[in-house]
Amino acid sequence: MLENLQKIRIENPVDLIISQVRNLISSGAIKPGEKLPSERKLAEHLGVSRSQVRSAINKLEFYGIVRVAPQSGTIATGLGIVALEGLITDILKIENADFKSLVETRVLLEKEAARLAALNREESDLEEMKKALQAYEDKLSQGESAVEEDLLFHIKIAEASKNAVLKSLMLVITPDIVNSYINLKVCSESKTRVTIAEHREILEKIKNKDSEGATKAMAFHLDAVQDFSKNFKPQ
């Protein structure tokens, strides 16, 4: 009897936002070139957080369904909607990826991002990284969790690498890493001061265009979470 029953998959808000936007574009309700409502308006209308809307838009942008233009907002492109239907269904499964796999993927991407950032960064990139690091430190000083601010600093490094594919891959897995870090309580209070020092060291190496030093600093920074993932046993 049980073999005739299908398992029920509970979709999370990000999945549902992606599905709704994709369906609107596929049906023609939103036409290519049209601007989507702002993140704030979408979040209010859908009853979800802005971070969840942002995660959905990041994934839609990665697959070319929408384009995020500075100062202009999110614009529907509709490119590859039909061809990517199956791919988008597959990428949603990453929400169920195990923590160890996410960390292994993150380490590979982050080390290369740090190396390329040291080689390709511009002064504007350094300013963005400094702002992200300051936001992280400010949040910690207020006694609040700063997991998202922590990962934003790493996204800014990926942007400085000038490798659009690497940055896009980081954007795809970042929401899942954030959720895993929060759920598994990876970032303890005792580690925060150490993390700040390690962030500053990475930034210094990138600033000095020391690609080898930046790679090593990033690898050292991620050692602890990598060790945690190796020893982690799912409940």
N, C-alpha and C positions, 0 to 999 in steps of 0.2 A: 504493500500500500504506500509506504513512504517514498518508494522510488518514483511514484507518479506525481509527487508534489515537488514544485520548484522552490528553491531557496529564494527568500525575499531580500532584495537589496535595498537598504535604506539609503537614499541619495542625500548627500549633504547640500547645503544651500549653494555652494559654488557650482556643483553639477547642474542644479536646477536653473541657475541664472544663465549658464552657458547654453543649456538646452532651449530656454525661452528666447534668448537673443538669436540663436542660430535659426530657430523655427520662424521668427519674425522676418529674418532676412531671406530665408528660403521661400517663404510664402509671398514675398513681395510687399509685405506690410511696411518694412523698412527697405528702401531702395538704395542701391550703391550710390555713394556720395552724400547720403543723408547723415546728419549728425545725430548721435544718440543723446538722450538726456544726460545731465551731469551725474557723476558718481553719487552725489548727495541726494539728488532727486530719485535716482534709481533705488538707492538704499531705503529711502523713506517709503517709496511706493511698494517695494517688494517686502518690506519689513525685515531687512537684513542689515548687517553692518557695512560700512563703507569699505572696510578691508576685504570683506567677502566679495563685494562688487569689483574691487580692484583686482583681486586674484582671478576672477572670471574674465575680466577684460584682458589681463596679461596673457592668459591662455588663448583667448580668441585672437589676440594680436599675433601671437606666435604662429598661428596657423593661417594668418592672412585674411581672417574673416572681418576684422576691423583694423583700423589704423589710428593710432593715437598721435595727434599732431600738436606740438607745443602751441599754446595760446588758443588752440582751436577746438580742443576736446576730442572725443572719440567718434570716428567717422566709419560708417559701414562701407566695406569694399565688395563683399560678396564673392571675392575671388576664390575659386576652388571649393565652393560650398558642397557641390555634389561629390567631387572626387575625395573630399576630406571627411565625408560623413563617417566612414568606417574608422579613419584615423582618430577622429575626435572621440569616438566611442572608446577606442583603445586607450587614449591618453587619460581619460577619466579614471581608468583603473589604477593609475598611479597613486590615487588617493589611498589605495589599500596596500601600497608598497611597504615592505618591512623597513624598520628603522635602520638596520645595518646597511641595507642596500642604498638607502637615501644618503647615509653618511659617506659610504664609499664613493658614490657618485659626486657628492659635494667636494670631497677632498681632491679628486682628480681635477674638477673644474676650477676650484679655488687656487690651487697651486699654479696652474697655467694662467689664470686671470692675474695673479700677482706678478708673475714673470712678465707677461705682456704689458701690464700697467706700468711697470718700471721702465719699459722700453718706449712706450707710446704715450704716456700721460702728458697732459697739457696743464698749464697753470689753473685753468678753470676746473679741471678734474680734481686737483689738489684741494681747491676750495670746497668742492662738493663733499669730498671725503672728510675734510675737517668739520664741516657742518654736521654731517651724519654722526661723526664721533662725538661731537659736542652734545648733540641731541641724546645720544646714548648715555653719556655721563650725567647730563641734567636729569634724565629720568631716574637713574640710579640714586642720585643725590636726594630725590624726593621719596625714596624708599619704595619705588614702584618697579614692577617687572619691566625689563627693557629688551626682551627677546627680539621683538620686531625691529627696534632701533639698531640692535646688534647686527642683524642680518641686512638691514638697509646699508650699513657701512660696507658690507661685503658686496652688495649689488653695485655700489658706487665704484668699487675696485673693478668689477666686471665691465662697467661702462668705460672706465679709463683704459681698459685693455684694447679698445677699438675693434673688438671682435664681436660682431653683432650676433653671430650664432651662439657663441659662448654665453653672452649676456642673456639671450633668449632662453637657453637651457637653464640658466640659473633662475630666471623668472618662473619657469615651469615648475621646478622642484621646490622653490622657496616656500610657498604656502604650506606644503606638506611638511617641510622641515620645521617651520614655525609651530604647526600643530603638534608635531611629535615632541619637540623640545618642551612645550608647555605641559603636555599630557604626561611625559616621562620625568618632568622636573629635572632636566639636564643641567640647567644653569643655577647653581646654588649661590647663596649670598656670599659664601667664603671665596668663591671663584671670581667675583666681579672685579675686584681691584687688580687681580692678576690679568684678567681679560683686558682691562683698560691699558695696562702696560704693554701687553702683547699687540694690541691694536696700534698703539703709538709707534712701536718698533716697526711694524709692517708699513705704516704710513711713512716713516722716516726713510726706509729702504727704497720705497717707490719714489719719494721726493728726490732722493740722491741718484735715481736711475740705476740702482744696484739690483739687477734682475735676479742674480743668483742669491743675493741676500734676502730679497723679497720672497723668493720661493721657499727658502729655508725658514724664514720667519713665519710664513703662513703654515708650513708643514708642522712646525713646533706648536703653533697656536691651536691647530686642530688635533694634536696628539691625544689630548685628554678625552675629547668626545669620541674619537676613534676607538680608544681603549674601552670606553663605556659601551659603545655599540657592540664590540666583540664579546663582551661579557654579559650583555643584556639578554635576559630570557623572557620572552613574551608570557603574559599572564594567561 
